[in-house]
Amino acid sequence: MIIVPGQAGKDLCDPELGTTRRDILRVGGSGLLGLSLGSMLQLRAASARASEADAVGGKGGGPGWGKAKSIIMVYFQGGPSHLDLWDPKDNVPDNVRSVFKRIHTKVPGMDVTEVLPKLAQVTDKFTFIRSMSYTPNGLFNHTAAIYQMMTGYTTDKVSPSGQLEPPSPKDFPNFGSQIVRLRPQNVPMLPFVMLPRPLQESGVVGKGGTAGFLGKAYDPYTLYPEGDDMDMTKMDRIKVDDLRLRPEVFALRLQRRAKLRDALNAGMKSIDQAVSDYKLGEYYDQALSLVVSGRAREAFNLQAEKAETRDLYGRNTFGQSCLLARRLVEAGTKVVEVVWPKVANSDNHSWDHHVDLTNRMRDRSGPMLDQGLSGLIIDMDRRGLLAETLVVAVGEFGRSPQKGVSTSGNGNSADGRDHWPYCYTAVLAGAGIRRGHVHGQSDKTGSAPLSDPVHPGELLATIYHAFGIDPATIVLNHLNQPRELVKAEAVTRLFG
């Protein structure tokens, strides 16, 4: 049995120090357990190395391979209408036509609606995929669609309403968790951050936003400031207390962790030998460096930005979240997911436009998207960050071509559109993605792709490809069953 005692006379009930239960590590039957656990860890280490080798050297190569060192996913949860934003249609029936006028952009063939005047000026910096498309399994409501978009997998357990169960350790991992597992950090910085709120539909919170069966070690750092979702000062009240250590706590923690490692080294040589393959000392040092370096705390300090830069993004939760995403990437974060700050099934700034689409998109959600996304692309480009950062802006589906009809069991007004996964639009920029380009074409009413359809799984495969990760890389799920990262191939024609 191995026992690591705590410090006598110290009050270890302090939450920063942990409870007294954490001061004693007891491993029963260390002789037999040491051998079996050591062997198990050795096998896992070998499996991890083989998996990473496959990811790096598998079916890689080709346009865009390995161009990305980081990614910002701007996620429009709720599903924005492609017809009213970036795939306008003319000469269509009144119940299909958008009330918003078509406007020309910097690039011929990349017209948008009048809702996006700022984005119209930067179409030379990104690609439109106007042929995002999939056929859903059962009702196509938000939770199931979000889960597919974020993990590349569907689930068998879909309720009659289309919602899923709450997050589970059995879930497939979010793509960001897979990336930071296969591409570990080489700087003391948070590897994966999600902000400013969780993925959510009604009471199902966080589905598709966790590391699932990879374990909590690969979960995102969630940055959800308190306050109303649309509070203009919300992002200025970010708390990063968990990235600080009080000076009097720091030395004590180091001493206790040193004792723990010494006890393990002395009492279980086989385990020590096995875990040496994991370079735990290196990972421990990186984690400690993150806390003491201040790198993350500085990245969170939006007040350090010039007023004109903050204005470029828009003084609202979405705009300032996009700005913070840029700061995080600049500081070394690999994956940032900016989730639209209004949940599905809500009103006003939400993209779930079943009713009152015209007013809500013109006065609320549209201007926020236009300024925030255009500001991000402009700022990333002028700083040179688009060279190695992939920017992806997409929702879980588009909206129905016909207004006032029900496609998902929801009620819709004459000025509302229902869910539509069969055809919608995504925006991609950076990391070798072609500039001023349109991939795919929708039909006359925006109902289905006419050419080059792109499934959400193919979009994720393209993201993995950009990181130099073979999408077919095998990962073991919670039952130790082999599964591909995603069952799809990268769309390499998106790269120039």
C-alpha positions as CSV (number, residue, x, y, z in Angstrom):
1,M,0.0,0.0,0.0
2,I,1.3,3.5,-0.9
3,I,0.4,6.4,1.4
4,V,1.2,10.0,0.7
5,P,0.6,12.1,3.8
6,G,-0.4,15.8,3.8
7,Q,1.2,18.7,5.5
8,A,0.7,18.6,9.3
9,G,-1.0,21.7,10.7
10,K,-2.3,23.0,7.3
11,D,-5.9,23.6,6.7
12,L,-6.4,21.5,3.6
13,C,-10.2,22.2,3.5
14,D,-9.3,25.3,1.5
15,P,-10.9,24.7,-1.9
16,E,-7.7,25.8,-3.6
17,L,-5.8,23.1,-1.7
18,G,-8.3,20.3,-2.1
19,T,-9.9,18.3,0.7
20,T,-8.2,16.0,3.2
21,R,-9.2,13.0,1.1
22,R,-6.8,14.2,-1.6
23,D,-3.9,14.1,0.8
24,I,-3.8,10.3,1.0
25,L,-3.3,8.1,-2.0
26,R,-4.0,4.4,-1.2
27,V,-3.4,1.7,-3.8
28,G,-4.2,-1.8,-2.4
29,G,-2.3,-4.9,-3.5
30,S,0.5,-2.9,-5.1
31,G,2.5,-5.9,-6.3
32,L,-0.1,-7.5,-8.4
33,L,-1.9,-4.3,-9.3
34,G,1.4,-2.7,-10.3
35,L,2.1,-5.4,-12.9
36,S,-1.4,-5.4,-14.4
37,L,-1.8,-1.6,-14.4
38,G,1.7,-1.1,-15.8
39,S,1.0,-3.5,-18.6
40,M,-2.3,-1.8,-19.3
41,L,-0.7,1.6,-19.4
42,Q,2.1,0.3,-21.7
43,L,-0.5,-1.0,-24.1
44,R,-2.5,2.2,-24.0
45,A,0.7,4.2,-24.7
46,A,1.5,2.0,-27.6
47,S,-2.0,2.4,-28.9
48,A,-1.9,6.1,-28.6
49,R,1.4,6.3,-30.4
50,A,0.1,4.1,-33.2
51,S,-3.1,6.2,-33.5
52,E,-1.1,9.4,-33.7
53,A,1.3,7.9,-36.2
54,D,-1.7,6.9,-38.3
55,A,-3.1,10.4,-38.0
56,V,0.1,12.0,-39.2
57,G,1.2,9.5,-41.8
58,G,-2.0,7.9,-43.0
59,K,-3.8,9.0,-46.1
60,G,-2.4,12.5,-45.8
61,G,-1.1,14.9,-48.4
62,G,-2.8,16.9,-51.1
63,P,-4.1,20.5,-51.1
64,G,-4.4,22.0,-47.7
65,W,-2.8,19.1,-45.8
66,G,-1.4,20.3,-42.5
67,K,-1.9,24.0,-43.2
68,A,-3.9,24.8,-40.0
69,K,-2.3,25.2,-36.6
70,S,-5.5,26.5,-35.1
71,I,-9.2,26.9,-35.8
72,I,-12.0,29.3,-34.9
73,M,-15.4,27.7,-35.3
74,V,-18.1,30.4,-35.4
75,Y,-21.2,28.4,-34.7
76,F,-24.6,29.8,-35.5
77,Q,-26.7,27.5,-33.3
78,G,-30.4,27.9,-34.3
79,G,-29.8,27.6,-38.0
80,P,-29.7,30.9,-40.0
81,S,-31.7,31.3,-43.3
82,H,-29.3,31.0,-46.2
83,L,-31.9,32.6,-48.5
84,D,-32.0,35.7,-46.4
85,L,-28.2,36.1,-45.9
86,W,-25.8,34.6,-48.4
87,D,-27.7,32.7,-51.1
88,P,-30.3,35.2,-52.4
89,K,-32.7,34.0,-55.1
90,D,-34.6,36.0,-57.7
91,N,-37.6,35.1,-59.9
92,V,-39.1,32.8,-57.3
93,P,-42.6,32.8,-55.8
94,D,-43.4,35.4,-53.2
95,N,-43.5,32.8,-50.3
96,V,-39.9,31.8,-51.2
97,R,-38.3,35.2,-52.0
98,S,-36.5,37.0,-49.3
99,V,-37.7,40.5,-48.4
100,F,-34.1,41.6,-48.4
101,K,-32.6,42.9,-51.6
102,R,-29.6,41.3,-53.3
103,I,-26.4,43.4,-53.2
104,H,-23.2,42.8,-55.1
105,T,-19.9,42.1,-53.3
106,K,-16.3,42.5,-54.0
107,V,-16.3,39.3,-56.0
108,P,-18.7,38.6,-58.9
109,G,-20.9,35.6,-58.2
110,M,-20.7,36.0,-54.4
111,D,-23.8,38.3,-53.9
112,V,-25.4,38.5,-50.5
113,T,-28.5,40.3,-49.2
114,E,-28.6,43.8,-47.9
115,V,-28.4,42.4,-44.4
116,L,-24.6,41.8,-44.9
117,P,-23.1,45.0,-46.2
118,K,-19.8,44.7,-44.3
119,L,-19.3,41.0,-45.2
120,A,-19.9,42.0,-48.8
121,Q,-16.7,44.0,-48.7
122,V,-14.5,41.0,-47.7
123,T,-15.7,38.2,-49.9
124,D,-12.3,38.2,-51.5
125,K,-10.9,36.7,-48.4
126,F,-13.1,33.5,-48.0
127,T,-15.1,30.7,-49.6
128,F,-18.9,30.2,-49.6
129,I,-20.0,26.6,-49.5
130,R,-23.6,27.0,-50.9
131,S,-24.2,23.3,-51.0
132,M,-24.1,22.1,-47.4
133,S,-26.6,19.3,-47.3
134,Y,-27.7,16.1,-45.5
135,T,-30.9,14.0,-45.0
136,P,-31.7,13.7,-41.3
137,N,-32.5,10.6,-39.3
138,G,-36.0,11.3,-38.1
139,L,-37.1,14.8,-37.1
140,F,-34.4,17.3,-37.8
141,N,-34.4,19.5,-34.7
142,H,-31.5,21.3,-33.2
143,T,-29.9,18.9,-30.7
144,A,-29.5,16.0,-33.1
145,A,-28.2,18.4,-35.8
146,I,-25.7,20.1,-33.5
147,Y,-24.4,16.7,-32.3
148,Q,-23.9,15.6,-35.9
149,M,-22.1,18.8,-36.9
150,M,-19.8,18.8,-33.9
151,T,-18.9,15.1,-33.7
152,G,-19.5,13.8,-37.2
153,Y,-21.9,11.1,-35.8
154,T,-25.6,10.7,-35.4
155,T,-27.3,9.0,-32.5
156,D,-29.8,6.2,-32.3
157,K,-31.7,7.7,-29.4
158,V,-33.7,10.6,-30.8
159,S,-36.9,11.6,-29.0
160,P,-40.1,12.4,-30.9
161,S,-39.2,16.0,-30.7
162,G,-35.8,15.5,-32.2
163,Q,-33.9,16.2,-29.0
164,L,-31.3,14.0,-27.4
165,E,-30.3,12.9,-24.0
166,P,-28.1,15.2,-21.9
167,P,-24.3,14.9,-22.5
168,S,-22.9,11.5,-21.6
169,P,-19.4,10.0,-21.2
170,K,-20.5,7.6,-24.0
171,D,-20.9,10.5,-26.5
172,F,-18.7,10.9,-29.5
173,P,-16.1,13.6,-28.9
174,N,-16.4,17.2,-30.2
175,F,-14.0,17.6,-33.1
176,G,-12.0,20.1,-31.0
177,S,-11.3,17.4,-28.4
178,Q,-10.0,15.1,-31.1
179,I,-7.7,17.8,-32.5
180,V,-6.1,18.7,-29.2
181,R,-5.6,15.0,-28.4
182,L,-3.8,14.3,-31.7
183,R,-2.1,17.7,-31.8
184,P,-1.0,18.4,-28.2
185,Q,0.0,21.9,-27.1
186,N,3.6,23.0,-27.4
187,V,3.0,26.3,-25.6
188,P,1.6,26.9,-22.1
189,M,-1.9,27.9,-23.3
190,L,-5.4,26.6,-23.0
191,P,-5.7,24.1,-25.9
192,F,-9.5,24.3,-26.4
193,V,-11.9,27.0,-25.4
194,M,-15.7,27.3,-25.9
195,L,-17.5,30.6,-25.4
196,P,-19.7,32.6,-24.6
197,R,-22.3,30.0,-23.8
198,P,-22.9,26.3,-24.2
199,L,-24.5,24.5,-27.2
200,Q,-28.1,24.2,-26.2
201,E,-31.7,23.5,-27.2
202,S,-34.3,24.1,-24.6
203,G,-33.2,22.0,-21.5
204,V,-30.6,19.9,-23.3
205,V,-27.3,21.8,-22.6
206,G,-23.9,20.9,-23.9
207,K,-24.7,18.0,-26.1
208,G,-22.0,17.6,-28.7
209,G,-19.7,20.0,-26.8
210,T,-17.7,17.6,-24.7
211,A,-14.9,15.1,-25.1
212,G,-17.3,12.3,-24.5
213,F,-15.5,8.9,-24.3
214,L,-12.1,10.5,-24.6
215,G,-12.5,11.7,-21.0
216,K,-12.8,15.0,-19.3
217,A,-9.1,15.7,-19.8
218,Y,-10.0,16.7,-23.4
219,D,-13.1,18.8,-22.5
220,P,-13.0,22.4,-23.6
221,Y,-12.3,25.2,-21.2
222,T,-15.8,26.7,-21.0
223,L,-15.9,30.5,-20.7
224,Y,-19.5,31.4,-19.9
225,P,-19.6,34.9,-18.3
226,E,-22.5,35.7,-16.1
227,G,-25.3,38.1,-17.3
228,D,-27.8,38.3,-20.0
229,D,-26.8,36.8,-23.3
230,M,-27.0,40.1,-25.1
231,D,-25.4,42.2,-22.4
232,M,-22.9,44.5,-24.2
233,T,-20.5,44.5,-21.3
234,K,-20.8,40.7,-20.6
235,M,-17.3,39.9,-22.1
236,D,-15.7,42.6,-20.0
237,R,-16.6,40.7,-16.9
238,I,-14.7,37.5,-17.6
239,K,-13.4,35.8,-14.4
240,V,-10.2,33.9,-14.6
241,D,-9.7,33.1,-11.0
242,D,-9.2,29.5,-11.7
243,L,-6.1,30.4,-13.7
244,R,-4.5,32.0,-10.6
245,L,-2.7,30.6,-7.6
246,R,-2.2,32.6,-4.4
247,P,1.5,32.8,-3.6
248,E,1.1,31.0,-0.2
249,V,-0.7,28.1,-2.0
250,F,1.8,27.7,-4.8
251,A,4.7,26.3,-2.8
252,L,2.5,24.0,-0.8
253,R,1.0,22.5,-3.9
254,L,4.4,21.8,-5.5
255,Q,5.6,20.1,-2.3
256,R,2.6,17.9,-2.1
257,R,2.7,16.9,-5.8
258,A,6.4,16.2,-5.5
259,K,5.7,13.8,-2.5
260,L,3.1,12.1,-4.6
261,R,5.4,11.5,-7.5
262,D,8.2,10.4,-5.2
263,A,5.9,7.8,-3.5
264,L,4.8,6.5,-6.8
265,N,8.3,6.2,-8.2
266,A,9.5,4.4,-5.1
267,G,6.5,2.0,-4.6
268,M,5.4,1.1,-8.2
269,K,8.3,0.9,-10.6
270,S,6.4,-0.8,-13.3
271,I,3.8,2.0,-13.3
272,D,6.6,4.6,-13.4
273,Q,8.2,2.8,-16.4
274,A,4.9,2.6,-18.2
275,V,3.7,6.1,-17.8
276,S,7.1,7.4,-18.8
277,D,5.9,6.9,-22.3
278,Y,3.2,9.5,-21.6
279,K,5.7,12.1,-20.7
280,L,3.6,13.0,-17.6
281,G,6.3,15.1,-16.2
282,E,6.3,17.2,-19.4
283,Y,2.5,17.6,-19.3
284,Y,2.6,18.5,-15.6
285,D,5.1,21.2,-16.3
286,Q,3.1,22.5,-19.2
287,A,-0.1,22.7,-17.0
288,L,1.9,24.4,-14.2
289,S,3.3,26.8,-16.7
290,L,-0.2,27.7,-17.9
291,V,-1.2,28.7,-14.4
292,V,1.9,30.7,-13.6
293,S,2.8,32.3,-16.9
294,G,-0.2,34.6,-17.2
295,R,-0.5,33.9,-20.9
296,A,-4.2,32.9,-20.7
297,R,-5.0,35.7,-18.3
298,E,-3.5,38.2,-20.7
299,A,-5.4,36.8,-23.7
300,F,-8.7,37.2,-21.8
301,N,-8.0,40.9,-21.2
302,L,-10.1,42.6,-23.8
303,Q,-9.5,46.0,-22.3
304,A,-6.0,45.8,-23.7
305,E,-7.3,46.2,-27.2
306,K,-7.6,49.5,-28.9
307,A,-11.1,51.0,-28.9
308,E,-11.2,51.0,-32.7
309,T,-10.4,47.3,-32.8
310,R,-13.2,46.5,-30.4
311,D,-15.6,48.7,-32.4
312,L,-14.6,46.8,-35.6
313,Y,-16.0,43.6,-34.1
314,G,-19.1,45.2,-32.6
315,R,-19.7,46.1,-28.9
316,N,-21.9,43.1,-28.2
317,T,-21.5,39.6,-26.8
318,F,-21.0,38.0,-30.3
319,G,-18.6,40.6,-31.6
320,Q,-16.4,40.6,-28.5
321,S,-16.4,36.8,-28.4
322,C,-15.0,36.8,-31.9
323,L,-12.4,39.3,-30.8
324,L,-11.5,37.1,-27.8
325,A,-11.2,34.1,-30.1
326,R,-8.6,36.0,-32.1
327,R,-6.7,36.9,-28.9
328,L,-6.8,33.2,-27.8
329,V,-5.5,31.9,-31.1
330,E,-2.8,34.6,-31.1
331,A,-1.7,33.4,-27.6
332,G,-1.5,29.7,-28.7
333,T,-5.0,28.2,-28.3
334,K,-5.6,25.5,-31.0
335,V,-9.4,25.3,-31.0
336,V,-11.9,28.1,-30.2
337,E,-15.6,27.6,-30.6
338,V,-17.7,30.8,-30.6
339,V,-21.2,29.7,-30.0
340,W,-24.0,32.2,-31.1
341,P,-25.0,33.8,-27.8
342,K,-28.7,33.1,-28.2
343,V,-30.0,29.5,-27.9
344,A,-32.3,27.8,-30.3
345,N,-36.0,28.0,-29.4
346,S,-35.7,31.6,-28.1
347,D,-36.7,34.9,-29.5
348,N,-35.1,38.2,-30.6
349,H,-31.5,37.6,-31.5
350,S,-31.9,33.8,-32.0
351,W,-31.5,32.3,-35.5
352,D,-34.5,30.1,-35.0
353,H,-36.7,32.3,-37.1
354,H,-40.1,30.5,-37.0
355,V,-41.8,33.9,-36.7
356,D,-41.0,37.6,-37.3
357,L,-38.0,36.8,-39.5
358,T,-37.9,40.1,-41.2
359,N,-37.6,42.3,-38.1
360,R,-35.4,40.0,-36.1
361,M,-32.9,39.4,-38.9
362,R,-32.8,43.1,-40.1
363,D,-32.5,44.7,-36.6
364,R,-30.9,42.1,-34.4
365,S,-29.2,38.9,-35.5
366,G,-28.2,40.1,-39.0
367,P,-26.2,43.2,-38.0
368,M,-24.4,41.3,-35.2
369,L,-23.3,38.6,-37.6
370,D,-22.3,41.0,-40.3
371,Q,-20.1,43.1,-38.1
372,G,-18.7,40.3,-35.9
373,L,-17.7,37.9,-38.7
374,S,-16.4,40.5,-41.1
375,G,-14.4,42.1,-38.2
376,L,-12.9,38.7,-37.4
377,I,-11.9,38.0,-41.0
378,I,-10.5,41.5,-41.5
379,D,-8.5,41.5,-38.3
380,M,-7.2,38.0,-38.7
381,D,-6.1,38.7,-42.3
382,R,-4.2,42.0,-41.5
383,R,-2.4,40.3,-38.6
384,G,-1.3,37.4,-40.8
385,L,-3.2,34.9,-38.7
386,L,-5.2,33.5,-41.6
387,A,-2.1,31.9,-42.9
388,E,-2.3,29.1,-40.3
389,T,-5.8,29.6,-38.7
390,L,-8.9,28.0,-40.2
391,V,-12.1,30.0,-39.7
392,V,-15.4,28.1,-40.2
393,A,-18.8,29.8,-39.8
394,V,-21.8,27.5,-40.0
395,G,-25.1,26.5,-38.4
396,E,-26.7,23.1,-37.9
397,F,-29.0,23.6,-40.9
398,G,-30.6,26.4,-43.0
399,R,-34.2,27.4,-43.2
400,S,-37.1,26.2,-45.4
401,P,-37.4,27.8,-48.9
402,Q,-41.1,28.3,-48.4
403,K,-42.3,30.5,-45.6
404,G,-45.1,29.6,-43.3
405,V,-44.8,25.8,-43.8
406,S,-43.9,23.2,-41.1
407,T,-41.0,20.9,-41.9
408,S,-40.1,19.9,-38.3
409,G,-43.3,19.9,-36.4
410,N,-43.0,23.5,-35.4
411,G,-45.5,26.2,-36.1
412,N,-44.4,29.0,-38.4
413,S,-45.9,32.4,-39.3
414,A,-46.2,33.7,-42.8
415,D,-43.0,35.6,-42.0
416,G,-41.1,32.6,-40.7
417,R,-39.0,29.7,-42.0
418,D,-38.7,26.2,-40.5
419,H,-35.6,24.0,-40.3
420,W,-34.0,22.8,-43.5
421,P,-31.0,20.5,-43.6
422,Y,-31.2,19.7,-47.3
423,C,-29.4,22.9,-48.4
424,Y,-27.6,25.7,-46.6
425,T,-24.4,27.7,-46.6
426,A,-21.1,27.7,-44.7
427,V,-18.2,30.2,-44.8
428,L,-14.6,29.1,-44.7
429,A,-11.4,31.2,-44.6
430,G,-7.7,30.8,-43.9
431,A,-5.3,27.9,-43.7
432,G,-5.0,27.6,-47.5
433,I,-8.8,27.9,-48.2
434,R,-9.5,29.5,-51.6
435,R,-10.3,33.2,-51.5
436,G,-13.2,34.8,-53.4
437,H,-14.6,31.4,-54.2
438,V,-18.0,29.7,-54.2
439,H,-18.1,25.9,-53.8
440,G,-21.3,24.2,-54.9
441,Q,-24.5,25.7,-56.2
442,S,-28.0,25.5,-54.9
443,D,-31.1,25.1,-57.1
444,K,-33.5,27.9,-58.1
445,T,-35.2,28.0,-54.7
446,G,-32.3,27.1,-52.4
447,S,-34.0,23.8,-51.7
448,A,-31.2,21.3,-52.7
449,P,-27.7,21.4,-54.1
450,L,-27.3,21.4,-57.9
451,S,-23.6,20.6,-57.7
452,D,-20.9,19.5,-55.2
453,P,-23.0,18.7,-52.1
454,V,-21.0,18.8,-48.8
455,H,-22.2,16.8,-45.9
456,P,-21.4,18.0,-42.3
457,G,-19.1,15.0,-41.9
458,E,-17.1,16.0,-45.0
459,L,-16.8,19.5,-43.5
460,L,-15.3,17.9,-40.3
461,A,-13.0,15.7,-42.4
462,T,-11.8,18.8,-44.2
463,I,-11.0,20.4,-40.8
464,Y,-9.0,17.3,-39.7
465,H,-7.2,17.3,-43.1
466,A,-6.2,20.9,-42.6
467,F,-4.6,20.0,-39.3
468,G,-2.7,17.1,-41.0
469,I,-4.9,14.5,-39.4
470,D,-6.3,11.6,-41.4
471,P,-10.1,11.7,-41.0
472,A,-10.0,7.9,-41.0
473,T,-7.8,7.7,-37.9
474,I,-9.1,5.1,-35.5
475,V,-10.1,6.0,-31.9
476,L,-11.5,3.5,-29.4
477,N,-14.9,4.4,-27.9
478,H,-16.1,3.7,-24.4
479,L,-16.6,0.0,-25.3
480,N,-13.1,-0.2,-26.8
481,Q,-14.6,-0.4,-30.2
482,P,-12.6,1.1,-33.1
483,R,-14.3,4.1,-34.7
484,E,-13.0,6.6,-37.3
485,L,-12.7,10.2,-36.4
486,V,-15.4,10.7,-39.0
487,K,-16.7,8.5,-41.8
488,A,-16.1,11.0,-44.6
489,E,-13.4,12.3,-46.9
490,A,-12.0,15.9,-47.0
491,V,-13.2,18.2,-49.7
492,T,-9.7,19.2,-50.9
493,R,-11.0,21.4,-53.7
494,L,-11.8,24.0,-51.1
495,F,-8.1,24.7,-50.9
496,G,-6.2,26.8,-53.4
